Amino acid sequence: MRPPARHAPAPLLIPAGIGLLVVAIPIVGLLQRAPWSSLAAQLTEPAVLDAIAVSLIVSVVSAVICLVLGLPLAWALARVELRGGRLIRAAVMLPMVLPPVVGGTALLFALGRRGLVGQWLDRWFGITLPFTTAGAILAATFVALPFFVTTVEAALRQNGTDLEEAAAVSGARPLVAFLTVTVPASRESIVAGFALAWARALGEFGATVTFAGNLAGRTRTLPLQTFLALESDPEAALAISVLLLTVSLGVLVALRGRWLMR
């Protein structure tokens, strides 16, 4: 049940209204300048279609990786008394507050051809990640993974361990209990975390351009195409921005009952 409506005092409403304007005015300005009459034509240009294809590949694969790696990680943070757990959690959450360009620089010096790990990947397996689609996926995963882990860990802590303990008493092995009890009980939060990770990967810019570059058909995603278009074709940049804004808004609206209201 919702709490009874109350009359908010003006000293609270005034800064609240200003905060709302800070968010709303740029969006209204974008929509007001958008080339609505040529929007479809702008979004079907070959360069934009290539960027859409790259963005879909990068964001979907990144979100799947976040699901595969993030679900066990969220479970471990929520259920296991890890030594140095606070430090581990802080490290997992760090990409959420780290400037994306710094994240891309860290990836470059860790996984570049002369990086801490990248030099051995190149020497032993011939794997080069910078300036490749795989590198763009890795950069997107780096920034998107914390969103998935945060959402699912919160749900696991809220759900408690009663069902898992009951499954253990019934003789279920830990992995079986995880797959048949824990995952179904957290299904909505897993879906929400997956959607948030996908949306974050779709909008990634800084880490991608630093680590994977801006190569057409390989690493040039929609945000990179938007930045490039701002210099030569502002209408195209506005059209792509409207597309990304629509997708982001759609994700938030779809998750309103599953995540934002939890």
C-alpha positions in Angstrom: 0.0 0.0 0.0 1.2 3.5 -0.8 1.7 5.9 2.1 -1.0 8.6 2.4 -0.3 11.7 0.3 1.2 14.6 2.2 1.7 18.3 1.3 5.4 18.7 0.8 6.9 21.9 2.2 8.1 24.5 -0.4 11.7 24.4 0.8 11.8 20.8 -0.4 9.7 21.3 -3.6 11.9 24.1 -4.9 15.2 22.2 -5.0 13.3 19.1 -6.2 11.9 21.0 -9.1 15.3 22.5 -10.0 16.8 19.0 -9.9 14.1 17.8 -12.2 14.8 20.6 -14.6 18.5 19.8 -14.7 17.6 16.4 -16.0 14.6 17.3 -18.2 15.8 20.5 -20.0 18.7 18.7 -21.9 16.3 15.9 -23.0 13.7 18.4 -24.1 16.4 20.4 -26.0 17.5 17.2 -27.7 13.9 16.3 -28.7 13.2 19.8 -29.8 16.1 19.9 -32.2 15.7 16.3 -33.5 15.2 16.0 -37.3 11.9 14.2 -37.0 11.0 14.5 -40.8 14.3 12.8 -41.8 14.8 10.6 -38.8 14.2 7.3 -40.7 16.5 8.4 -43.5 19.2 9.4 -41.0 19.0 6.1 -39.2 19.2 4.0 -42.3 22.4 5.5 -43.6 25.0 2.8 -44.2 27.4 4.1 -41.6 24.6 4.2 -39.0 23.4 0.7 -39.9 27.0 -0.6 -39.5 27.2 1.1 -36.1 23.8 -0.4 -35.1 25.0 -3.9 -36.1 28.3 -3.5 -34.1 26.4 -2.1 -31.1 24.0 -5.0 -31.1 26.8 -7.5 -31.3 28.9 -5.8 -28.6 26.0 -5.1 -26.2 24.3 -8.5 -26.5 27.5 -10.6 -26.1 28.6 -8.3 -23.2 25.3 -8.8 -21.4 25.5 -12.6 -21.8 29.0 -12.5 -20.4 27.8 -10.4 -17.5 25.1 -13.0 -16.9 27.5 -16.0 -17.0 30.2 -14.4 -14.8 28.1 -12.0 -12.8 25.5 -14.5 -11.4 28.1 -16.6 -9.6 29.9 -13.5 -8.5 26.8 -11.9 -7.1 25.9 -15.2 -5.3 29.4 -15.4 -3.8 29.2 -11.8 -2.5 25.8 -12.4 -1.0 26.2 -15.8 0.4 29.9 -16.5 1.2 31.9 -14.9 4.0 34.8 -13.9 1.9 38.0 -12.7 3.4 38.4 -9.1 2.4 34.8 -9.1 1.2 34.4 -5.4 1.4 37.6 -4.8 -0.7 36.4 -7.4 -3.2 33.0 -5.7 -3.5 34.6 -2.3 -3.8 36.8 -3.7 -6.7 33.7 -5.1 -8.4 31.8 -1.8 -8.1 34.8 0.3 -9.1 33.9 0.6 -12.8 30.6 2.2 -11.9 32.5 5.3 -10.5 35.7 5.1 -12.5 36.0 7.5 -15.4 35.4 5.4 -18.5 38.6 6.7 -20.2 40.6 5.6 -17.1 38.9 2.1 -17.4 39.9 1.9 -21.1 43.5 3.0 -20.2 43.6 0.3 -17.5 42.4 -2.3 -20.0 45.0 -1.2 -22.5 47.9 -1.5 -20.1 46.6 -4.8 -18.8 45.5 -6.5 -22.0 47.3 -4.6 -24.8 50.0 -6.3 -26.8 52.6 -5.1 -24.3 50.3 -5.2 -21.3 50.5 -7.2 -18.1 48.4 -10.1 -19.5 48.1 -9.1 -23.1 51.7 -9.7 -23.9 51.3 -13.4 -22.9 48.1 -13.7 -24.8 49.8 -12.4 -27.9 52.9 -14.5 -27.4 51.3 -17.8 -26.5 48.0 -17.8 -28.3 48.3 -15.0 -30.9 45.3 -13.2 -29.4 45.2 -9.4 -29.7 42.3 -7.6 -28.1 42.9 -3.9 -28.6 41.2 -2.4 -31.7 39.0 -5.5 -32.3 35.4 -6.3 -31.8 36.4 -8.6 -29.0 38.1 -5.7 -27.4 35.0 -3.6 -27.6 33.0 -6.4 -26.0 35.5 -6.6 -23.2 35.4 -2.9 -22.6 31.6 -2.9 -22.5 31.6 -5.9 -20.1 34.1 -4.1 -17.8 31.7 -1.2 -17.3 28.4 -3.2 -17.4 29.2 -6.1 -15.1 28.8 -4.1 -11.8 25.3 -3.1 -12.8 24.3 -6.8 -13.1 26.1 -7.8 -9.9 24.7 -5.0 -7.8 21.1 -5.8 -8.9 21.3 -9.5 -8.3 23.3 -9.4 -5.1 20.7 -7.1 -3.6 17.9 -9.5 -4.6 19.8 -12.5 -3.1 20.3 -10.7 0.2 16.6 -9.7 0.3 15.4 -13.2 -0.5 17.4 -14.7 2.3 18.6 -18.3 2.6 15.6 -20.2 3.8 14.7 -21.9 0.5 18.3 -22.9 -0.1 18.6 -24.3 3.4 15.4 -26.3 2.9 16.8 -27.7 -0.4 20.0 -28.7 1.4 18.0 -30.5 4.1 16.2 -32.3 1.3 19.5 -33.6 0.0 20.0 -31.3 -3.0 23.6 -30.6 -3.9 24.7 -27.0 -3.7 24.8 -26.6 -7.5 21.4 -28.2 -7.9 20.0 -25.9 -5.2 21.5 -22.9 -6.9 20.0 -23.8 -10.3 16.6 -25.0 -9.1 16.0 -22.7 -6.1 18.2 -19.6 -6.0 18.0 -18.7 -9.7 14.1 -19.1 -10.0 13.6 -17.1 -6.8 15.7 -14.3 -8.2 14.5 -14.5 -11.7 13.0 -10.9 -11.9 16.2 -9.3 -10.6 18.3 -11.4 -12.9 16.2 -10.1 -15.9 16.5 -6.6 -14.6 20.3 -6.9 -14.1 20.6 -8.3 -17.6 18.6 -5.5 -19.1 20.6 -2.9 -17.2 23.9 -4.4 -18.2 22.8 -4.5 -21.8 21.7 -0.9 -21.8 25.0 0.2 -20.2 27.0 -1.8 -22.7 25.0 -0.3 -25.5 25.8 3.2 -24.3 29.5 2.7 -23.5 31.9 5.2 -25.1 35.0 6.1 -23.1 36.5 2.7 -22.4 35.6 1.5 -25.9 37.2 4.3 -27.8 40.3 4.1 -25.5 40.8 0.4 -25.7 39.1 -0.7 -28.9 39.4 2.4 -31.0 36.8 3.8 -33.5 37.0 1.4 -36.5 34.1 1.4 -38.8 32.4 -2.0 -39.0 34.5 -3.4 -36.1 34.4 -1.2 -33.0 32.5 1.9 -34.0 29.3 1.6 -31.9 26.4 4.0 -31.9 27.9 6.4 -29.2 31.1 6.6 -31.2 29.2 7.2 -34.4 27.3 10.0 -32.6 30.5 11.6 -31.5 31.9 11.4 -35.1 28.7 12.7 -36.6 28.7 15.8 -34.4 31.7 17.2 -36.3 30.3 16.8 -39.8 26.5 16.0 -39.6 24.7 17.3 -36.5 21.4 16.0 -37.7 22.7 12.5 -37.9 24.1 12.9 -34.4 20.7 14.0 -33.2 18.9 11.1 -34.9 21.2 8.6 -33.2 20.8 10.3 -29.9 17.1 10.1 -30.2 17.4 6.3 -30.9 19.6 5.7 -27.9 17.4 7.9 -25.7 14.4 5.9 -26.8 16.1 2.6 -26.0 17.3 3.8 -22.6 13.8 5.1 -21.7 12.3 1.8 -22.8 14.6 -0.2 -20.6 13.8 2.0 -17.6 10.0 1.9 -18.2 10.1 -1.9 -18.6 12.1 -2.3 -15.4 10.0 0.1 -13.3 8.1 -2.7 -11.5 11.1 -5.1 -11.3 13.9 -2.9 -10.2 13.1 0.7 -9.6 10.3 0.0 -7.2 12.1 -2.7 -5.3 
